[in-house]
């Protein structure tokens, strides 16, 4: 009986263990990572930066002079169906009746919806979170735990190469940083 109780306690603690953090670059195939590292610095000097206006193109790439890696939808097949934790910033798409975000893009850096160039599609994750989360600040980082899927998503705002059914979404706290 004692062995049974210890087994239950171990299983319970494993069930509540946090998922390992996945780095954004792990979402890119090796050849895309190498191309990104070899890419020259891109200027962020745009009219939006000077005026503070929102980029009407959203997260879609608009500069035809950018290297192909900035448009890449290539994925890492081994991540399909894998439970991961990914940290990033939300770009809200849909809310529920209580104003909680239930559908949003997760992006690797804050302000991706207004900076040029936006991340490539394999650096955008569409997050489905039916429970919803109240987002008071899109510049506040989130942890998203869930099952990652290789799934091409295209809407008026962006193209994404991944989607995630989130089991938990929460704000990053100071304790997470130590």
C-alpha positions as CSV (number, residue, x, y, z in Angstrom):
1,X,0.0,0.0,0.0
2,X,2.8,2.4,0.9
3,X,4.4,1.8,-2.5
4,X,1.1,2.6,-4.2
5,X,0.7,5.9,-2.3
6,X,4.3,6.9,-3.2
7,X,3.6,6.1,-6.9
8,X,0.5,8.2,-6.8
9,X,2.4,11.1,-5.2
10,X,5.1,10.8,-7.9
11,X,2.6,10.8,-10.7
12,X,0.8,13.7,-9.2
13,X,4.0,15.8,-9.0
14,X,4.8,14.9,-12.6
15,X,1.4,15.9,-13.7
16,X,1.9,19.3,-12.2
17,X,5.5,19.7,-13.4
18,X,6.1,22.6,-15.8
19,X,6.8,21.8,-19.4
20,X,10.3,22.5,-20.6
21,X,10.7,25.9,-22.2
22,X,11.1,25.8,-26.0
23,X,13.2,28.5,-27.6
24,X,11.8,30.3,-30.6
25,X,14.7,29.3,-32.8
26,X,13.8,25.7,-32.2
27,X,10.7,26.3,-34.3
28,X,12.9,27.0,-37.3
29,X,14.6,24.2,-39.3
30,X,18.4,24.4,-39.2
31,X,18.8,25.9,-42.7
32,X,16.5,28.8,-41.7
33,X,18.4,29.4,-38.5
34,X,21.7,29.6,-40.4
35,X,20.1,31.9,-43.0
36,X,18.7,34.1,-40.2
37,X,22.1,34.3,-38.5
38,X,23.8,35.2,-41.8
39,X,21.3,37.9,-42.7
40,X,22.5,41.5,-42.6
41,X,21.0,43.9,-40.0
42,X,17.6,45.1,-41.0
43,X,16.7,48.7,-40.5
44,X,13.6,49.5,-38.4
45,X,13.5,53.1,-39.5
46,X,9.9,53.4,-40.8
47,X,7.2,56.0,-40.8
48,X,5.4,54.0,-38.1
49,X,8.4,54.3,-35.8
50,X,8.4,58.1,-36.2
51,X,4.6,58.6,-36.0
52,X,3.7,55.9,-33.5
53,X,1.0,54.7,-35.9
54,X,-0.1,51.0,-36.1
55,X,1.3,49.2,-39.2
56,X,-1.9,48.5,-41.3
57,X,-0.2,45.4,-42.8
58,X,-0.1,43.9,-39.4
59,X,2.3,41.0,-39.1
60,X,2.4,40.3,-42.9
61,X,5.7,40.8,-44.6
62,X,5.6,43.7,-47.1
63,X,9.2,44.3,-48.1
64,X,10.0,42.4,-51.3
65,X,13.7,43.1,-50.7
66,X,13.9,40.9,-47.6
67,X,15.7,37.6,-47.7
68,X,13.6,34.5,-48.3
69,X,14.0,33.3,-44.6
70,X,11.8,36.3,-43.5
71,X,8.9,34.6,-45.4
72,X,9.7,31.0,-44.4
73,X,6.8,28.7,-43.5
74,X,9.3,25.8,-43.1
75,X,8.6,23.9,-39.9
76,X,10.2,21.3,-37.7
77,X,8.1,18.2,-38.1
78,X,9.3,16.6,-34.8
79,X,7.5,19.4,-33.0
80,X,4.1,18.5,-34.4
81,X,1.9,17.2,-31.5
82,X,4.5,18.0,-28.9
83,X,3.6,19.5,-25.5
84,X,5.7,22.6,-25.0
85,X,6.0,25.9,-23.1
86,X,6.7,29.0,-25.2
87,X,7.3,32.5,-23.9
88,X,6.3,35.4,-26.0
89,X,4.0,38.4,-26.5
90,X,0.4,38.4,-27.6
91,X,-1.3,39.9,-30.6
92,X,-5.0,39.6,-29.7
93,X,-7.4,38.4,-32.4
94,X,-10.6,37.3,-30.6
95,X,-12.2,37.8,-27.2
96,X,-15.0,36.2,-25.3
97,X,-18.0,38.0,-23.8
98,X,-16.0,38.8,-20.7
99,X,-13.3,40.5,-22.7
100,X,-10.7,37.7,-22.3
101,X,-8.5,36.8,-25.2
102,X,-9.3,33.4,-26.6
103,X,-7.4,33.5,-29.9
104,X,-4.2,35.4,-30.4
105,X,-0.8,35.2,-32.2
106,X,2.2,34.6,-29.9
107,X,5.3,36.4,-31.2
108,X,8.9,36.3,-30.0
109,X,9.3,40.0,-29.3
110,X,7.0,42.8,-28.1
111,X,5.4,45.2,-30.6
112,X,5.7,42.7,-33.5
113,X,2.4,44.1,-34.9
114,X,4.0,47.6,-35.4
115,X,7.6,47.0,-36.1
116,X,9.0,46.3,-39.5
117,X,9.8,43.6,-40.5
118,X,7.6,41.3,-38.6
119,X,8.7,37.8,-37.7
120,X,8.6,35.1,-40.4
121,X,5.6,32.7,-40.4
122,X,7.6,30.0,-38.7
123,X,8.1,32.4,-35.8
124,X,4.4,33.1,-35.3
125,X,2.1,30.7,-33.3
126,X,-1.7,31.0,-33.4
127,X,-2.8,30.2,-29.9
128,X,-6.3,28.9,-29.2
129,X,-7.2,29.3,-25.5
130,X,-11.0,28.8,-24.9
131,X,-10.7,29.7,-21.2
132,X,-9.3,33.1,-22.2
133,X,-6.9,35.4,-20.5
134,X,-7.3,39.1,-19.7
135,X,-4.7,41.0,-21.6
136,X,-4.2,44.5,-20.2
137,X,-0.9,45.0,-21.8
138,X,0.3,43.4,-25.1
139,X,3.9,44.3,-24.0
140,X,3.6,42.0,-21.0
141,X,5.2,38.6,-21.7
142,X,3.2,35.4,-21.4
143,X,4.0,31.7,-20.8
144,X,1.9,29.5,-23.0
145,X,1.7,25.7,-22.3
146,X,0.1,23.4,-24.8
147,X,0.3,21.1,-27.7
148,X,2.0,22.6,-30.7
149,X,0.8,21.7,-34.2
150,X,2.4,22.2,-37.6
151,X,-0.6,24.1,-39.1
152,X,-0.6,26.8,-41.8
153,X,-2.8,29.7,-40.7
154,X,-3.6,32.7,-42.8
155,X,-5.8,35.6,-42.0
156,X,-6.0,39.4,-42.7
157,X,-3.3,40.1,-40.1
158,X,-0.7,37.4,-40.6
159,X,0.5,34.0,-41.9
160,X,1.6,31.5,-39.3
161,X,3.2,28.1,-39.7
162,X,2.2,26.8,-36.2
163,X,-0.8,26.7,-34.0
164,X,-1.2,25.7,-30.4
165,X,-4.1,24.5,-28.3
166,X,-3.2,26.0,-25.0
167,X,-3.8,24.3,-21.7
168,X,-2.5,27.2,-19.7
169,X,-1.6,30.8,-20.4
170,X,-0.3,33.1,-17.8
171,X,1.7,36.3,-17.4
172,X,5.4,35.9,-16.8
173,X,6.1,37.0,-13.2
174,X,9.3,38.3,-11.5
175,X,9.7,34.9,-9.8
176,X,10.0,33.3,-13.3
177,X,13.0,35.4,-14.0
178,X,15.2,34.2,-11.1
